[in-house]
């Protein structure tokens, strides 16, 4: 299991694949860390699966700081990735200042969405000595501009963009790149091209690792689960059962 980001190149070369999960609170982070999960991501998906927002664009820096602090309190081993939320990295200066705030909460690295268009921000973060994780493919923070969540890598133009984005982020010095909702063959091609570790979600099985939104894995957010996410527990069902049993006990 991973104890430091410096082990990522060795894991890319020799395996095993990275198992990455999201965490938004202390108890979940502590359990995932104890279980040996390689990397924990305080994803801005928290806006949807914890705070009930329609998408991630309402997540603020204050929310990310609050949840990153809680997660880092629960972790003694796994490096924590913290998301820079929507509109928190409009300029390189803003990106560095907000990345520092997340690092001050205990994060090991920060992630933002975008490729070539975000290079000034990415380079500034890395130049400030902050380990960086890229995120390309389907970008949830752009859902309004894009008019929905769309798989990437289906056309020659889209493939060219993805390859250019991945190579730009890699050459800037990212430690890892999340590949979200990308045609599997393209994710495989990117994984072979870059030195950074690729972490896939809805991008096939041939990436250097996989990330899942933990409530999707646990079945604790029953109202929506993406088709590629296999629920391996039914926490929602078990919660309802326990609550009903308690109510029946109290009310009998
Ligand atoms: O916010 C998040 O949970 C993410 C994953 C979907 C990779 O960025």
Boltz pocket constraint, residues with backbone or C-beta under 6 A from the ligand:
constraints:
  - pocket:
      binder: B
      contacts: [[A, 22], [A, 41], [A, 42], [A, 43], [A, 44], [A, 45], [A, 46], [A, 83], [A, 178], [A, 180], [A, 201], [A, 211], [A, 213]]
      max_distance: 6.0
